Amino acid sequence: MARPHQDTETEIKLAVPDAASALRLLRSAGFRVSRRRVFEGNTMFDTPDRSLRSAGLLLRVRQAGRYATVTYKGQANAGKHKSREELEFGISDAGAAAQVLGRLGFEPAFRYEKYRTEFRLPHSRGQATLDETPVGVYVELEGTPRWIDRTARALGFSESDYITASYGRLYLRWCESQGVEPSHMVFPEQHK
């Protein structure tokens, strides 16, 4: 089981046309794969009255390949980067964690799926991820604000390209633009 992780997460997302272009961009900037592409299933939990969401808090159980985690995220600070407290720990059984949360009064509120590939630059603390979602493809940059800005510029993006919205919020925007009733951000069965 992984050790507990406590930190402040600072990140942005950048919309890209497709995974192939994102791979080319990242490789040309010197990024190397640090964790191969893996399917992630994420379930957000909340109280029946959605008090976590109302307070800007997040409680998530994630299954990513063989690894599973429980994550708490605090309120995001406003700014050009999304920055918030993140507490995360590894678990051996995502299903059991979901049952424990249920017994404590939390219920599944939103599910989202993606394929994620993680990248690192040699001798750098920042991380880039390539997220292929049902509503688009994104490169996520996580690190210090300075590292994020420098890396985004190196990839050909400007601050006006920064996205600080969550995948839940991006999904709702996508549903509105497509005239689709929101449910869960999941791939059709044949794509898994």
Buried (B, 14 or more C-beta within 10 A) or exposed (E): EEEEEEEEBBBBBBEBEEBEEBBEBBEEBEBEBEBEEBBBBBBBBBBEEEEBBEEEBBBBBBBBEEBBBBBBBBEBEEEEBBBBBBEBBEBEEBEEBBEBBEEEEBEBBBEBBBBBBBBBBEEEEBBBBBBBBBBBBBBBBBBEEEBBBBBBEBBEBEEEBBBBEBBBEBBBEBBEEEEEEEEBBBBEEEEE
